[in-house]
Amino acid sequence: MGMDRTIAGWSEKQRLLFIERLLYWRGSINRRDLCDHFGISLPQATKDLVSYTTMNSGACQYDVRRKCYVASAKMQTVLQEPDFSEDMEVVGAAMRDGLELGEFVLGGSRPRRVADLALHRKLSLAACNQECVEVAYWSVKSGSSEKRWLSPRGFGFDGLRWHVRAYCHRSELFKDFVIGRFQTVGRRKPCPFEDLVDVDWLETETLSFCANPELDANQRTALEMDYGMEAGALQLHVRRAMRIYALRRLGFVKMPLEPPMLNELEQLKWVCET
């Protein structure tokens, strides 16, 4: 996406992006929005608004009666492509009026574990510096806390919990470990297995789905619209290591998970994988 001027720095870009998001999704913005969100002065907010209107000519105009900038009917974004999920977090935070009617944007509720920041940091440092760590990890299968050495490589979020992807020295393979189950993360040392390649973490698979063929035409049409299917098919590209989590989010809960299979609501059919 093109821009008519060079943005001075990261902080200015964040403010201009904020202006663009509110204009695009809310349809208006004023100086107070910027001041409240970024803690800047009114003169700086004025300067940012003028900068954006210069950069994106025709995107908005000042409404003297409402004392704010109002998006034009043909407004286009110039800083980045709109992303509804990401942008709604910003718009929701800016919607301070009418809170007696409830929050403008609600996130999904999920169990929250009090984070042990020191533990999280040790895992991150080990992964970034190619080290291994001695950990005590609670195993659901054994029902006990077991000590082992791990070589953390990366992190993944399954929609509910954070996992660390690590080479388990005892099992001699790469595995996922739920961070919330670590009791301790202790000693660190250089990793002796840094040359090992985690193929499942690198390889991408394509999972193909369709609406349940047993449903009537109108029901299938509704599902095809809901999932953004093209020609009646949905293709989801996932890393092999995250495959199980992607399937669970779509409601495929039976084990073993192999196509063809219907999800738990019998709406979506997993056809194949490549």
C-alpha positions as CSV (number, residue, x, y, z in Angstrom):
1,M,0.0,0.0,0.0
2,G,1.5,3.4,-1.0
3,M,2.1,6.4,1.2
4,D,2.6,10.0,0.1
5,R,5.3,10.7,2.7
6,T,7.9,9.1,4.8
7,I,6.9,8.4,8.4
8,A,9.5,9.6,10.9
9,G,9.5,6.7,13.3
10,W,7.7,3.8,14.9
11,S,5.7,5.8,17.4
12,E,4.4,8.2,14.7
13,K,3.4,5.2,12.6
14,Q,1.4,3.7,15.5
15,R,-0.5,7.0,15.9
16,L,-1.2,7.3,12.2
17,L,-2.3,3.7,12.1
18,F,-4.6,4.4,15.0
19,I,-6.1,7.3,13.1
20,E,-6.6,5.1,10.1
21,R,-8.3,2.3,12.0
22,L,-10.8,4.6,13.8
23,L,-11.7,6.4,10.6
24,Y,-12.1,3.1,8.7
25,W,-14.0,1.1,11.3
26,R,-15.7,3.8,13.5
27,G,-16.0,6.5,10.8
28,S,-14.7,9.3,12.9
29,I,-11.8,10.5,15.2
30,N,-10.9,13.6,17.2
31,R,-7.9,14.9,19.0
32,R,-9.0,13.6,22.4
33,D,-9.0,10.0,21.0
34,L,-5.3,10.3,20.3
35,C,-4.5,12.1,23.6
36,D,-6.3,9.4,25.7
37,H,-4.8,6.5,23.8
38,F,-1.2,7.7,23.5
39,G,-0.9,10.2,26.3
40,I,0.2,13.0,23.9
41,S,-0.6,16.7,23.9
42,L,-3.4,18.3,21.9
43,P,-1.0,20.1,19.6
44,Q,0.7,16.8,18.8
45,A,-2.7,15.2,18.1
46,T,-3.5,18.0,15.8
47,K,-0.2,17.6,14.0
48,D,-0.8,13.8,13.6
49,L,-4.3,14.3,12.2
50,V,-3.0,16.9,9.7
51,S,-0.2,14.5,8.7
52,Y,-2.7,11.7,8.1
53,T,-5.1,13.8,6.0
54,T,-2.1,15.0,3.9
55,M,-0.9,11.4,3.5
56,N,-4.4,10.0,2.6
57,S,-6.0,12.8,0.7
58,G,-9.8,12.5,0.4
59,A,-10.0,9.9,3.2
60,C,-11.8,12.2,5.6
61,Q,-12.9,15.8,6.3
62,Y,-13.3,17.9,9.4
63,D,-16.9,18.2,10.6
64,V,-17.2,21.6,12.4
65,R,-20.5,20.7,14.1
66,R,-19.2,17.4,15.5
67,K,-15.7,18.7,16.1
68,C,-14.0,15.6,14.6
69,Y,-12.7,14.2,11.4
70,V,-15.3,12.1,9.5
71,A,-14.4,9.3,7.0
72,S,-15.5,9.8,3.5
73,A,-17.7,7.2,1.8
74,K,-14.9,6.1,-0.5
75,M,-12.1,6.0,2.1
76,Q,-9.3,3.6,1.4
77,T,-6.5,2.6,3.8
78,V,-2.9,3.4,2.9
79,L,-0.9,2.1,5.9
80,Q,-2.0,-1.5,5.9
81,E,-4.8,-3.8,4.9
82,P,-7.7,-3.8,7.3
83,D,-7.8,-6.8,9.7
84,F,-11.1,-7.0,11.5
85,S,-9.9,-9.2,14.4
86,E,-6.8,-7.1,15.1
87,D,-8.3,-3.7,14.5
88,M,-11.4,-4.4,16.7
89,E,-9.1,-4.5,19.7
90,V,-8.0,-0.9,19.0
91,V,-11.5,0.3,18.2
92,G,-13.0,-1.3,21.3
93,A,-10.4,0.4,23.5
94,A,-11.3,3.7,21.9
95,M,-15.1,3.3,22.4
96,R,-15.4,5.0,25.8
97,D,-19.0,6.3,25.3
98,G,-22.0,4.2,26.0
99,L,-20.3,1.8,28.3
100,E,-23.5,1.6,30.3
101,L,-24.7,-0.6,27.4
102,G,-21.7,-2.9,27.8
103,E,-18.3,-3.2,26.3
104,F,-18.1,-2.6,22.6
105,V,-15.8,-5.6,22.0
106,L,-15.7,-8.7,24.2
107,G,-13.0,-11.3,24.0
108,G,-13.5,-15.0,24.5
109,S,-13.3,-16.3,28.1
110,R,-10.8,-18.9,29.0
111,P,-9.1,-20.2,32.1
112,R,-6.3,-18.0,33.1
113,R,-3.2,-19.2,35.0
114,V,-1.2,-16.7,37.0
115,A,2.0,-16.5,35.0
116,D,5.4,-17.2,36.6
117,L,7.3,-14.6,34.6
118,A,10.7,-15.9,35.7
119,L,9.8,-19.4,34.4
120,H,8.5,-18.1,31.1
121,R,11.6,-16.0,30.7
122,K,14.0,-18.9,31.3
123,L,12.2,-20.9,28.6
124,S,12.4,-17.9,26.2
125,L,16.1,-17.3,26.9
126,A,17.0,-20.9,26.4
127,A,15.1,-21.0,23.1
128,C,16.7,-17.8,21.9
129,N,20.2,-18.8,22.9
130,Q,20.1,-22.4,21.9
131,E,20.5,-23.8,25.4
132,C,18.9,-26.6,27.2
133,V,17.3,-26.5,30.6
134,E,16.5,-28.9,33.4
135,V,12.8,-28.8,34.2
136,A,10.2,-30.4,36.5
137,Y,7.1,-31.0,34.4
138,W,3.7,-32.3,35.6
139,S,2.6,-35.2,33.4
140,V,-1.2,-35.8,33.1
141,K,-0.5,-39.3,31.9
142,S,1.7,-40.3,34.9
143,G,0.1,-38.0,37.4
144,S,3.4,-36.9,38.8
145,S,6.1,-34.2,38.4
146,E,9.1,-35.6,36.5
147,K,12.5,-34.0,35.9
148,R,14.0,-34.0,32.5
149,W,16.2,-31.9,30.2
150,L,14.7,-30.0,27.4
151,S,16.0,-28.0,24.5
152,P,13.4,-25.3,23.8
153,R,13.1,-24.3,20.1
154,G,9.9,-22.2,19.8
155,F,6.4,-21.4,21.1
156,G,2.9,-22.0,20.0
157,F,-0.6,-20.8,21.1
158,D,-3.4,-23.3,20.5
159,G,-6.2,-20.8,21.3
160,L,-6.3,-21.8,25.0
161,R,-2.8,-22.4,26.2
162,W,0.8,-21.6,25.4
163,H,3.1,-24.5,24.5
164,V,6.9,-24.6,24.2
165,R,8.2,-26.8,21.4
166,A,11.3,-28.5,22.7
167,Y,13.6,-31.5,22.1
168,C,13.1,-33.9,25.0
169,H,16.5,-35.5,25.9
170,R,14.8,-38.4,27.6
171,S,12.3,-39.3,24.9
172,E,14.8,-38.3,22.2
173,L,12.2,-36.5,20.1
174,F,10.6,-33.1,19.6
175,K,7.4,-32.6,21.7
176,D,5.0,-29.9,22.8
177,F,4.9,-29.0,26.5
178,V,2.1,-27.0,28.1
179,I,3.9,-24.1,29.8
180,G,1.3,-24.1,32.6
181,R,2.4,-27.5,33.7
182,F,6.0,-26.6,34.4
183,Q,6.8,-26.7,38.1
184,T,10.3,-25.5,37.8
185,V,12.8,-24.4,35.1
186,G,16.3,-24.7,36.6
187,R,19.8,-25.1,35.3
188,R,20.9,-24.1,31.8
189,K,23.7,-25.3,29.7
190,P,24.7,-25.3,26.0
191,C,22.5,-27.5,23.9
192,P,24.2,-30.6,22.5
193,F,21.4,-31.1,20.0
194,E,21.3,-27.8,18.2
195,D,21.9,-29.4,14.8
196,L,18.8,-31.6,15.1
197,V,15.9,-30.5,12.7
198,D,12.4,-30.4,14.0
199,V,10.7,-31.5,10.7
200,D,7.1,-31.3,12.1
201,W,7.7,-27.7,13.1
202,L,9.0,-26.7,9.7
203,E,6.7,-28.7,7.4
204,T,3.3,-27.3,6.3
205,E,0.3,-29.4,5.6
206,T,-2.9,-28.5,3.8
207,L,-6.2,-29.6,5.5
208,S,-9.2,-29.7,3.2
209,F,-12.8,-29.4,4.5
210,C,-16.3,-29.1,3.1
211,A,-19.8,-28.7,4.6
212,N,-21.4,-31.9,5.7
213,P,-22.8,-33.4,2.4
214,E,-25.8,-34.8,4.4
215,L,-27.1,-31.2,5.1
216,D,-29.6,-29.5,2.8
217,A,-28.4,-27.0,0.2
218,N,-29.4,-23.9,2.3
219,Q,-27.5,-25.2,5.4
220,R,-24.4,-26.0,3.3
221,T,-24.6,-22.5,1.8
222,A,-24.7,-20.9,5.3
223,L,-21.6,-22.9,6.4
224,E,-19.7,-22.2,3.2
225,M,-20.3,-18.5,3.8
226,D,-19.4,-18.8,7.5
227,Y,-16.0,-20.5,6.8
228,G,-15.2,-18.4,3.7
229,M,-15.2,-21.5,1.5
230,E,-14.4,-21.2,-2.2
231,A,-16.2,-23.6,-4.6
232,G,-17.6,-25.4,-1.6
233,A,-14.1,-26.1,-0.1
234,L,-12.0,-24.8,2.7
235,Q,-8.2,-25.3,2.7
236,L,-6.3,-24.6,5.9
237,H,-2.5,-24.4,5.8
238,V,-0.9,-25.4,9.1
239,R,2.4,-26.4,10.4
240,R,2.4,-30.2,11.1
241,A,3.3,-29.6,14.8
242,M,0.1,-27.4,15.2
243,R,-2.2,-29.7,13.2
244,I,-3.9,-31.3,16.2
245,Y,-4.7,-27.9,17.7
246,A,-6.1,-26.5,14.5
247,L,-8.4,-29.5,14.2
248,R,-9.6,-29.2,17.8
249,R,-10.5,-25.6,17.3
250,L,-12.7,-26.7,14.4
251,G,-14.4,-29.3,16.7
252,F,-12.7,-32.5,15.6
253,V,-12.3,-34.1,19.0
254,K,-12.3,-37.9,18.4
255,M,-9.1,-39.8,18.5
256,P,-7.3,-40.8,16.3
257,L,-7.9,-37.8,14.1
258,E,-7.8,-39.1,10.5
259,P,-10.0,-38.0,7.5
260,P,-12.7,-38.3,6.5
261,M,-14.5,-37.2,9.6
262,L,-17.3,-35.0,10.8
263,N,-16.7,-32.5,13.6
264,E,-18.7,-32.7,16.8
265,L,-21.6,-30.5,15.5
266,E,-21.7,-32.6,12.3
267,Q,-21.5,-29.5,10.3
268,L,-18.0,-29.6,8.8
269,K,-16.4,-32.6,7.1
270,W,-12.6,-33.1,7.1
271,V,-12.0,-34.5,3.7
272,C,-8.3,-35.0,3.3
273,E,-4.8,-33.6,4.0
274,T,-1.8,-33.1,1.7
